[in-house]
């Protein structure tokens, strides 16, 4: 039995909204929840007027106006706000009052602050627990209630159940559950099929409130397996019991030549809709995986998969390498490759050799003296590399850089033989280079100044100081008394080769060599000459007379004067005074003392018997003359013998005599310098000569020199000797 819905209000006092709700929940059900306009009209008529009006069960929760009893939001259709409401004045009006018996807008709602005090408007529900057979919802009405039945139920208290048609499936297993009676509302039937078959349709049917089943009765069909196809490069043969590719179907597989079956050779469609075994495919026969050769490349074409039947691989080599073996290989049906494995060999360069006096250090990337090999050259101490210091083997099989690298000995400045000397060199590695040694010597008459030997060092310099030949020095000579000295110095005053010619003043004769030469020993040839006054015959005191002489140089020599006198009773016949002349004769005739009568007769006789004179002869230049006078200087019967100094030859008769006609026998005599062979300038050289007595004659000297870049081999100075030969052979200029 259901009690009626009733309204109540607090007549003892006013409450805040929370106090009002607590009051209603304590003594009744809750603050009133207004459901329709009729209910509002009923309350507005039935309740007394109160100046503060009544709280109802609406409150703003989370910003939404909500019926607190059901926790349902106020819908737009159910709103009953007064004009201009809700206005949320001062932003704290979260509770709702209803205007009862208000002159304007009576029965309308207004939002108010929840802490204001008003009458509590309560209700007591008509619907009790478990109403409407628990198959519907109890709806409160004024003074009563009604049942709104759930779907599938009907009747005043929702006690009647909706019925569906009875199910009778064919070939399908069915299992049903009936909560409200056979084949009635919410009855469910589940359907199943035999193994190998599957249901077509829903697995479960439900009786709906509309008295119809949720769907049609299902059927059972053979389970279908995925359609199989022949593998690529293969064949498939199938047998079907219940339809193509359904439960019980079997398929057998095979492959073409060059392919191998991977997976099951035969497969069967099972009750689960899957095939037994693994998926079948024909895979090309696999050949071993090939790799590109070292320093090479491989380009492959695969028809059926990497390195499988029909794959072809072409091989090539990187720059600097050449392929050895087949250029292409193919994978056969037997799983092997045609041909042998190719490889790339580095291109070879000619083998390099270690340069003389050097070293070679090589780095080989791919083999001795092959592409990429690098070789560095270095030289031993005293040598420098000529050509590339480093060479690399290129892809063309040729080396970079110069054709050949060599070690050349470090050069020293070119040495020359010292003047008047010789130089003999030994060259180990080339003229005037590291290790060359030069020995120096001087010609006869010269002394070596400096080291006897010099060596070219690794620094390009010579050991020791420059060497020179200095002429041997002889003692200084001086002119003899009453004489003169004329010297010719080839190499310095009074040094080797110097010659000094001596001569005497008129009236003097040279005693000793007319010429002296400074020898290689530092001594002069011959003894020191001197000038002696020419001697005249010793005069005798005439009989019955006296002789008084004055001698300037020595007795009865040039310049001596003698005075003659006779005793009393005698007369001097001849010259009273005689002087010794430069020719070694006395002036005048030999006097005598005679009695006076005899003297007169003798004077006439002596006058008529004077010897005939010839012209006075002179000593030839660079020669000597020795004369003998019978009757007076250069008179009838006088004879003169001639000779020449060293280095000269007599031209003319060796002796001449004064004849009775007053002439000399023979031609005039002179001394001619001895000649040496004429010299010429050497090839690539120059010649400078000094001639004392005529071109290329005795004591001529010739100096040789070479053009720049050429070395003089031999003596620098040659002198014409008294033998008619030069002191040395002419030198040559060597490149």
C-alpha positions in Angstrom: 0.0 0.0 0.0 1.3 3.5 -0.9 0.8 6.6 1.2 0.0 9.9 -0.5 2.4 12.8 -1.3 2.0 15.6 1.3 3.5 19.2 1.8 4.7 20.7 5.1 6.3 24.0 6.3 8.1 25.3 9.4 5.6 27.3 11.5 7.8 27.7 14.5 10.6 29.9 13.0 12.8 30.8 10.0 16.0 29.0 8.9 19.0 29.5 6.7 18.8 27.2 3.6 21.0 24.6 5.2 19.0 24.7 8.4 15.8 24.5 6.4 17.0 21.3 4.6 18.1 19.8 7.8 14.7 20.4 9.3 12.9 18.8 6.3 15.2 15.8 6.3 14.7 15.3 10.1 10.9 15.5 10.2 9.9 14.7 6.5 11.7 13.6 3.3 13.5 16.8 2.0 13.0 20.3 0.8 10.2 20.3 -1.8 11.1 19.3 -5.4 8.5 20.9 -7.7 7.7 18.7 -10.7 5.0 20.7 -12.7 3.0 23.9 -12.9 0.0 22.3 -11.2 2.1 21.7 -8.1 3.2 25.3 -8.1 -0.4 26.5 -8.3 -1.4 24.2 -5.5 1.3 25.4 -3.2 0.6 29.1 -3.9 -3.1 28.6 -3.0 -2.5 26.3 0.0 0.3 28.0 1.9 0.0 31.1 4.0 1.8 34.3 3.0 5.1 34.9 4.7 7.1 38.1 4.2 10.4 36.3 3.8 8.9 33.6 1.6 9.9 29.8 1.5 13.1 27.9 0.7 12.8 25.1 -2.0 15.1 22.2 -2.8 17.2 24.0 -5.6 20.8 25.1 -5.1 23.7 26.1 -7.3 26.3 23.3 -7.2 29.5 23.7 -9.3 27.9 26.7 -11.1 24.7 24.6 -12.1 21.2 24.9 -10.5 20.5 21.4 -9.2 17.6 19.6 -7.5 19.4 18.5 -4.3 17.1 15.6 -3.6 17.7 13.8 -6.9 21.1 15.5 -7.7 19.6 16.2 -11.2 20.3 19.5 -12.9 17.4 21.9 -13.4 16.3 21.7 -17.1 15.4 24.7 -19.2 11.8 23.4 -19.5 11.4 23.2 -15.7 12.6 26.7 -14.9 10.1 29.1 -13.2 12.2 32.2 -12.5 10.7 35.6 -11.8 11.4 38.3 -14.3 15.1 39.4 -14.1 16.0 36.4 -12.1 18.3 34.8 -11.3 20.5 37.8 -11.0 23.1 36.6 -8.5 23.3 40.0 -6.9 26.6 40.5 -5.0 27.7 37.1 -6.5 26.5 35.1 -3.5 22.9 34.1 -4.3 23.3 30.3 -4.6 19.9 29.2 -3.1 16.3 29.6 -4.3 13.1 30.9 -2.7 9.5 30.7 -4.0 7.1 33.7 -3.8 3.9 32.5 -2.0 0.9 34.8 -2.0 3.1 37.6 -3.4 1.2 40.4 -5.1 3.4 40.3 -8.2 4.8 37.1 -9.9 3.3 34.9 -7.2 4.6 31.3 -7.4 7.9 32.4 -9.2 11.4 31.7 -8.1 14.2 34.0 -6.9 17.9 33.4 -6.1 18.9 34.5 -2.6 22.0 34.3 -0.4 21.9 30.9 1.4 22.5 32.5 4.9 19.2 34.4 4.9 16.4 33.0 7.0 13.1 31.9 5.5 10.4 29.3 6.1 11.3 25.7 5.2 8.9 24.2 2.5 9.1 20.3 3.0 7.4 17.3 1.4 6.8 13.7 2.4 7.0 11.1 -0.5 4.1 8.9 -1.5 6.3 6.2 -3.1 7.6 3.7 -0.6 10.6 1.3 -1.1 10.2 -1.4 -3.8 7.2 0.0 -5.5 5.7 -1.0 -8.9 6.8 -4.7 -8.5 10.3 -3.3 -9.0 9.6 -3.3 -12.7 8.9 0.4 -13.0 9.4 3.8 -11.6 7.1 5.3 -9.0 6.1 8.9 -9.9 4.7 11.2 -7.1 1.4 12.9 -7.8 -0.5 15.3 -5.6 -2.0 13.1 -3.0 -1.0 9.9 -4.8 1.5 8.2 -7.3 1.6 6.3 -10.6 3.9 3.5 -12.0 5.8 4.1 -15.2 6.8 0.5 -16.2 10.2 -0.4 -17.5 10.5 -1.7 -21.1 9.2 -5.3 -21.3 6.7 -4.9 -18.6 3.1 -3.6 -18.4 0.1 -3.4 -16.1 -0.9 -1.0 -13.2 1.9 -2.4 -11.0 4.1 -3.5 -14.0 3.6 -7.2 -13.1 2.9 -8.5 -16.7 5.8 -9.6 -19.1 6.0 -9.2 -22.9 6.0 -12.6 -24.9 8.2 -13.4 -28.1 7.6 -16.2 -30.7 9.0 -19.6 -29.7 12.3 -20.4 -31.6 12.8 -23.7 -33.5 16.3 -23.6 -35.3 17.4 -26.4 -37.8 21.0 -27.8 -37.8 22.0 -25.4 -35.1 22.5 -26.2 -31.4 20.5 -23.8 -29.2 20.7 -23.1 -25.4 18.2 -20.7 -23.9 17.7 -18.8 -20.5 14.2 -17.5 -19.5 14.3 -15.1 -16.5 10.6 -14.1 -16.7 9.2 -17.2 -18.5 9.7 -19.2 -21.7 10.5 -17.0 -24.7 9.4 -13.9 -22.8 11.0 -10.5 -22.3 14.8 -10.7 -21.7 14.9 -14.5 -22.6 18.2 -15.2 -24.3 19.2 -18.1 -26.6 22.7 -19.0 -27.6 23.6 -20.9 -30.8 26.6 -23.1 -31.8 27.8 -25.3 -34.7 29.7 -28.6 -35.0 33.5 -28.6 -35.3 34.6 -27.4 -38.7 31.6 -25.2 -39.1 30.9 -21.7 -38.2 27.7 -19.8 -37.3 26.4 -17.4 -39.8 24.5 -14.8 -37.8 24.3 -13.7 -34.2 25.5 -16.1 -31.5 22.8 -14.9 -29.1 19.2 -13.8 -29.6 17.3 -11.7 -27.0 13.5 -11.2 -26.6 13.0 -7.4 -26.8 10.2 -5.2 -25.3 8.8 -5.0 -28.8 7.9 -8.8 -28.6 10.5 -9.5 -31.3 13.8 -11.2 -31.2 16.9 -9.1 -31.5 17.9 -10.7 -34.8 17.3 -13.7 -37.1 18.1 -17.3 -36.2 21.8 -18.1 -37.4 22.9 -21.0 -39.7 26.0 -23.2 -39.7 28.4 -23.3 -42.8 31.8 -25.0 -43.2 34.6 -22.9 -41.9 36.5 -21.1 -44.6 40.2 -21.0 -44.7 42.0 -18.2 -46.5 42.2 -18.9 -50.3 45.6 -20.3 -51.1 47.4 -19.6 -54.4 50.2 -21.4 -56.1 53.5 -19.9 -54.9 55.4 -17.8 -57.3 57.6 -20.0 -59.4 55.6 -23.0 -58.2 52.4 -25.1 -58.6 49.4 -26.0 -56.3 46.9 -28.9 -56.5 43.9 -28.9 -54.2 41.0 -31.3 -53.1 37.8 -29.7 -51.6 35.2 -31.7 -49.5 32.7 -28.9 -48.4 33.5 -26.1 -50.8 36.6 -24.3 -52.1 39.1 -23.8 -49.4 36.8 -24.8 -46.5 37.1 -27.2 -43.6 38.7 -30.5 -44.9 40.2 -29.0 -48.1 43.8 -30.2 -48.8 46.4 -28.6 -51.1 49.8 -30.0 -52.4 52.7 -27.7 -53.5 55.8 -28.0 -55.8 58.4 -25.6 -57.3 60.0 -25.0 -60.7 63.7 -25.8 -61.5 66.1 -23.6 -59.6 63.6 -23.1 -56.8 63.2 -24.9 -53.5 60.0 -25.4 -51.5 60.0 -23.5 -48.2 57.1 -24.5 -45.9 54.8 -27.5 -45.9 54.5 -29.6 -49.1 50.8 -30.3 -48.2 48.3 -28.2 -46.1 44.8 -29.0 -44.8 42.0 -26.5 -43.8 41.3 -27.1 -40.1 38.2 -26.5 -38.0 39.8 -23.2 -36.7 39.8 -21.8 -40.2 43.5 -22.0 -40.5 45.7 -24.2 -42.6 48.0 -26.8 -41.2 51.7 -26.2 -41.6 53.5 -23.0 -42.6 52.8 -20.8 -45.6 54.5 -22.3 -48.6 56.7 -20.4 -51.0 59.2 -21.2 -53.7 62.5 -19.6 -52.9 65.2 -19.4 -55.4 68.1 -21.7 -54.7 70.6 -19.7 -52.6 74.2 -19.4 -53.6 76.8 -18.3 -51.1 76.8 -14.5 -50.5 79.4 -12.9 -52.6 81.4 -9.8 -51.5 83.2 -7.2 -53.5 86.9 -8.0 -53.8 89.2 -5.9 -51.7 89.9 -2.6 -53.5 87.0 -3.4 -55.9 83.3 -3.1 -56.4 80.5 -5.6 -57.1 77.2 -4.7 -58.9 74.6 -7.5 -58.7 71.3 -8.0 -60.4 68.9 -10.2 -58.4 65.9 -11.7 -60.2 64.5 -13.7 -57.3 66.3 -12.5 -54.2 69.7 -11.6 -53.1 72.3 -14.1 -54.2 69.8 -16.6 -55.5 69.2 -18.6 -58.7 69.6 -16.3 -61.7 71.5 -13.6 -59.7 74.4 -12.1 -61.7 77.3 -10.1 -60.2 79.7 -8.0 -62.2 83.1 -7.2 -60.7 85.3 -4.2 -61.2 88.3 -2.7 -59.4 89.0 0.7 -58.0 91.5 3.0 -59.7 94.9 1.6 -59.4 93.9 -2.0 -59.3 93.3 -4.6 -62.1 90.8 -7.5 -61.9 92.2 -11.0 -61.9 89.5 -13.6 -62.7 86.1 -13.5 -64.3 84.3 -10.1 -64.7 80.9 -11.7 -64.1 79.5 -14.7 -62.2 75.9 -16.2 -62.2 74.1 -18.2 -59.5 73.1 -21.6 -60.9 70.2 -23.9 -60.1 72.6 -26.1 -58.1 73.3 -23.2 -55.7 76.8 -22.6 -57.0 78.4 -19.7 -58.8 79.9 -20.0 -62.3 83.6 -19.3 -62.5 86.2 -18.7 -59.7 86.4 -15.9 -57.2 88.0 -12.8 -58.8 90.3 -10.5 -56.9 91.8 -7.1 -57.4 95.6 -6.7 -57.6 97.3 -3.4 -57.2 98.9 -2.2 -60.4 102.7 -2.6 -60.2 105.2 0.2 -60.7 108.8 -0.5 -61.7 110.9 -1.5 -58.7 112.9 1.5 -57.4 116.5 1.0 -56.4 118.4 2.7 -53.7 120.4 5.6 -55.1 124.2 5.4 -54.8 125.2 7.0 -51.5 121.6 7.2 -50.5 118.8 5.4 -48.7 115.3 4.4 -49.7 112.4 4.0 -47.3 109.1 2.7 -48.7 105.6 2.2 -47.4 103.6 -0.4 -49.3 99.8 -0.3 -48.9 99.0 -3.1 -51.3 102.2 -4.9 -52.0 105.8 -4.0 -52.8 106.1 -1.2 -55.4 102.4 -1.2 -56.2 99.6 1.4 -56.5 99.7 3.6 -53.4 103.3 2.7 -52.4 105.3 5.7 -51.4 109.0 5.9 -51.3 111.1 8.6 -49.6 114.7 9.2 -50.7 117.5 10.5 -48.5 121.2 10.8 -48.9 124.2 10.0 -46.8 126.3 12.8 -45.2 127.9 14.9 -47.9 125.3 14.2 -50.5 122.1 15.9 -51.6 119.2 14.4 -53.5 118.6 15.5 -57.0 115.1 14.8 -58.2 112.0 14.0 -56.2 112.5 13.5 -52.5 109.3 11.4 -52.4 107.6 9.4 -55.2 104.2 7.6 -55.3 103.1 4.7 -57.5 100.1 5.9 -59.5 97.1 4.1 -61.0 98.9 4.2 -64.4 101.8 2.1 -63.1 104.1 5.0 -63.2 105.9 6.8 -60.4 105.2 10.5 -59.7 108.1 12.9 -59.8 111.3 12.7 -61.8 112.4 9.5 -63.6 115.2 8.8 -61.3 116.3 10.3 -58.0 120.0 10.3 -57.4 122.4 11.5 -54.7 124.9 14.0 -55.9 127.9 14.9 -53.8 127.8 18.3 -52.3 130.0 20.6 -54.5 132.8 22.7 -53.2 134.2 25.8 -54.9 136.4 24.8 -57.9 140.1 24.9 -56.9 142.9 26.0 -59.2 146.6 25.1 -59.2 148.6 27.9 -57.5 150.7 30.1 -59.8 153.9 28.3 -60.5 152.5 25.2 -59.0 150.5 22.0 -59.8 147.4 20.5 -58.4 146.6 16.8 -58.5 143.0 16.0 -57.4 141.3 12.7 -56.7 137.5 12.9 -57.2 135.5 10.1 -55.6 132.0 11.4 -56.6 132.6 14.1 -59.2 134.9 17.0 -59.8 135.4 19.1 -56.7 132.7 17.4 -54.7 132.4 15.9 -51.2 135.4 13.6 -50.7 137.5 15.1 -53.4 141.1 15.7 -52.3 143.6 17.9 -54.0 147.3 17.7 -53.4 149.4 20.8 -54.2 153.0 21.1 -55.3 155.2 23.9 -56.6 157.4 24.0 -59.6 161.1 23.9 -59.1 162.2 27.2 -57.5 158.9 27.7 -55.6 157.9 26.9 -52.1 154.4 25.8 -51.1 152.6 28.2 -48.7 149.6 26.6 -47.0 148.4 22.9 -46.6 149.8 20.3 -49.0 146.4 18.8 -49.3 142.8 20.0 -49.0 139.6 18.0 -48.8 136.0 18.9 -49.8 133.8 18.4 -46.7 130.1 17.6 -46.3 129.5 21.3 -45.7 130.6 22.2 -49.2 133.8 23.9 -48.0 137.5 22.9 -48.2 139.7 22.0 -45.3 142.6 24.3 -44.7 143.5 27.7 -46.2 144.2 28.6 -49.8 147.5 27.4 -51.1 150.0 29.4 -53.1 153.6 29.0 -54.4 156.1 31.6 -53.6 159.3 31.9 -55.5 162.5 30.8 -53.7 164.4 33.9 -52.5 168.0 34.5 -53.4 170.3 37.0 -51.6 170.1 40.5 -52.9 172.8 41.3 -55.5 174.5 44.6 -56.0 176.4 46.1 -59.0 180.2 45.6 -58.9 182.4 48.6 -58.3 183.1 50.4 -61.5 180.3 48.4 -63.1 176.5 48.1 -63.6 173.9 45.5 -62.9 170.6 45.0 -64.9 168.1 42.5 -63.4 165.0 40.9 -64.8 162.6 39.6 -62.1 160.0 37.1 -63.1 158.5 36.3 -59.7 159.7 39.0 -57.4 162.9 40.8 -56.7 165.8 38.5 -56.4 163.7 35.3 -56.5 163.9 32.1 -58.4 164.2 32.9 -62.1 165.5 36.4 -61.6 168.6 37.1 -63.9 171.1 39.8 -63.4 173.5 40.9 -66.1 176.7 42.6 -65.2 178.8 45.1 -67.2 181.8 47.3 -66.4 182.5 51.0 -67.1 184.8 51.9 -69.9 188.3 50.9 -69.0 187.2 48.0 -66.9 186.8 44.4 -67.8 184.4 42.0 -66.1 185.9 39.3 -64.1 183.4 36.4 -63.7 180.1 35.6 -65.3 178.4 38.3 -67.2 175.0 37.0 -66.0 173.8 35.2 -62.9 170.5 33.5 -62.3 168.7 32.8 -59.0 168.3 29.0 -58.8 165.6 26.8 -57.2 168.0 26.3 -54.3 167.9 30.0 -53.4 171.5 30.5 -54.6 172.9 32.4 -57.6 174.7 30.6 -60.4 178.5 31.4 -60.6 180.6 33.5 -58.4 180.3 37.2 -57.7 181.8 39.1 -60.7 183.9 42.2 -60.3 185.3 44.9 -62.6 189.0 45.1 -62.9 190.8 48.0 -64.7 192.1 46.9 -68.1 195.8 46.2 -67.8 198.3 47.9 -70.0 201.8 46.4 -70.6 204.2 47.2 -67.8 206.4 50.1 -68.8 210.1 50.1 -68.2 212.3 52.9 -67.3 214.2 53.8 -70.5 218.0 53.4 -70.4 219.7 56.6 -69.2 216.2 57.8 -68.1 213.6 57.8 -65.3 210.0 56.7 -65.1 207.4 58.1 -62.7 203.9 56.6 -62.7 200.5 57.4 -61.1 198.0 54.4 -60.7 194.3 55.1 -60.1 193.2 51.5 -60.0 196.2 49.2 -59.9 199.6 49.2 -61.3 199.8 49.9 -65.1 196.0 49.7 -65.6 193.4 51.8 -67.1 193.9 55.4 -66.0 197.5 54.9 -65.0 199.8 57.7 -66.3 203.6 57.5 -66.6 206.0 60.4 -67.2 209.4 59.8 -68.8 212.6 61.8 -68.4 216.3 61.3 -69.4 219.5 61.9 -67.5 221.7 64.8 -68.4 223.2 64.4 -71.9 220.4 62.5 -73.2 217.4 63.5 -75.1 214.0 61.8 -74.7 212.8 60.4 -78.0 209.1 59.5 -78.0 206.2 60.6 -75.7 207.2 62.3 -72.6 204.0 61.0 -71.0 201.8 58.0 -71.7 198.4 57.0 -70.4 196.9 53.5 -70.1 193.7 53.6 -72.2 190.5 51.6 -72.0 191.7 49.3 -74.8 194.7 48.2 -72.7 197.2 50.2 -74.7 199.3 53.1 -73.9 199.0 56.4 -75.6 202.0 57.5 -77.6 205.1 55.5 -78.4 207.6 54.0 -76.1 210.2 56.7 -75.4 214.0 56.2 -75.0 217.0 58.3 -74.0 219.5 58.9 -76.7 222.4 61.1 -77.2 221.3 64.3 -78.9 222.8 63.6 -82.4 221.3 60.1 -82.7 217.9 61.4 -81.5 217.5 63.7 -84.5 218.1 61.0 -87.1 215.8 58.5 -85.3 212.9 61.0 -85.3 212.7 60.9 -89.0 212.7 57.1 -89.2 210.1 56.6 -86.5 207.7 58.8 -88.2 207.8 56.9 -91.5 207.3 53.4 -89.9 203.8 53.9 -88.0 201.4 50.9 -88.2 198.2 51.2 -90.2 195.1 51.5 -88.1 191.7 49.7 -88.3 188.4 51.0 -86.9 188.0 50.4 -83.2 185.7 47.3 -82.5 183.1 47.3 -79.8 182.0 44.4 -77.6 178.8 42.9 -78.9 175.7 43.3 -76.7 175.2 40.4 -74.4 178.7 39.2 -75.5 182.5 39.6 -74.8 185.5 40.6 -76.9 189.2 39.8 -76.1 191.7 41.7 -78.3 195.5 41.4 -78.8 197.4 44.4 -80.2 200.9 44.0 -81.7 201.6 47.6 -82.9 199.0 49.6 -81.2 195.3 49.6 -80.5 193.3 48.3 -83.4 196.3 48.5 -85.8 197.7 46.2 -88.3 198.1 42.7 -86.8 195.6 43.3 -83.9 193.2 40.3 -83.4 189.9 40.2 -81.5 188.1 37.0 -80.3 184.3 37.1 -79.6 181.9 35.1 -77.3 178.3 35.4 -76.0 176.7 35.2 -72.6 174.4 32.2 -71.6 171.2 32.1 -73.6 172.8 33.8 -76.6 174.4 32.4 -79.7 177.2 34.1 -81.7 176.3 35.4 -85.1 179.4 36.0 -87.3 183.1 35.0 -87.0 184.5 34.1 -83.6 187.7 36.1 -84.4 188.6 39.1 -86.6 192.1 40.5 -87.6 193.2 44.0 -88.7 194.7 43.7 -92.1 197.4 45.9 -93.9 194.5 47.6 -95.8 193.1 49.0 -92.5 190.0 46.7 -92.6 188.9 43.8 -90.4 188.5 40.3 -91.7 185.0 38.8 -91.6 181.6 40.4 -91.0 180.5 42.3 -87.9 179.7 40.0 -85.0 176.6 40.1 -82.7 174.9 37.9 -80.0 171.3 36.7 -80.8 169.0 35.4 -78.0 168.3 31.6 -78.3 164.6 31.0 -79.6 162.0 28.7 -77.9 159.0 27.2 -79.8 156.2 29.7 -80.4 153.3 29.2 -77.8 149.6 29.6 -78.6 146.6 30.3 -76.3 145.0 27.1 -74.9 141.5 26.2 -75.9 139.1 28.1 -73.6 142.0 30.0 -72.2 144.3 33.1 -72.6 148.0 33.7 -73.1 150.0 36.8 -72.0 153.8 37.0 -72.7 156.7 39.3 -71.8 159.7 39.2 -74.2 163.1 40.6 -72.9 165.2 39.9 -76.0 162.6 39.1 -78.7 159.5 37.1 -79.2 159.7 33.7 -77.6 163.4 33.9 -77.0 165.7 33.4 -74.0 164.1 34.7 -70.7 160.7 35.3 -72.4 157.9 34.5 -69.9 154.3 33.5 -70.7 151.4 33.5 -68.3 148.3 31.3 -68.9 144.7 31.6 -67.5 141.4 29.9 -68.2 137.9 31.1 -68.8 135.3 31.0 -66.0 134.1 27.5 -65.4 137.3 25.9 -66.6 140.2 24.6 -64.5 143.8 25.1 -65.5 145.7 21.8 -65.5 149.5 22.5 -65.5 151.9 25.4 -64.8 150.6 28.9 -64.9 153.9 30.5 -66.0 156.5 29.2 -68.5 160.0 30.6 -69.2 162.2 30.1 -72.2 165.5 28.6 -71.0 169.0 28.9 -72.5 168.6 25.4 -74.0 165.8 26.6 -76.3 163.1 24.8 -74.3 160.3 26.0 -72.0 160.4 25.2 -68.3 157.2 23.2 -68.5 154.8 21.8 -71.1 152.0 24.2 -71.9 148.9 23.8 -69.6 145.3 22.9 -70.8 141.9 24.2 -69.6 139.6 21.4 -68.4 135.8 21.8 -68.1 
